[in-house]
Amino acid sequence: MTYVIAEIGINFDGKFERAKKLIKLAKLCGVDAVKFQVFKARTLAREDSKKTIDQKKTLKKKDNLSKMWKKMELNEKQIHFLSLIAKKNNLDFLCS
């Protein structure tokens, strides 16, 4: 038997409503579980971290990497709420 996990990761672009929608879309695709990435932004980049060439193209000039990661960060309340949405849709909920 195959067990399919939809790796949502940070593909919701820091938009909580999009994260909820991605769970529901994953259900429509027939997956067994959804998975998000959980982290603290302060552990990934300092205020003075340099952007890559691609990040320079996609980030606003004033945004640094620390701000970018902060936008993608989920807090405990959001994680709990997303897990409830997954459960309501009969999906397992995973984080890494």
Sequence and secondary structure as in RCSB ss.txt:
>XXXX:A:sequence
MTYVIAEIGINFDGKFERAKKLIKLAKLCGVDAVKFQVFKARTLAREDSKKTIDQKKTLKKKDNLSKMWKKMELN
EKQIHFLSLIAKKNNLDFLCS
>XXXX:A:secstr
    EEEEETTTTT HHHHHHHHHHHHHTT SEEEE    GGGT  TT    HHHHHHS TT  HHHHHHHH   
HHHHHHHHHHHHHTT EEEE 
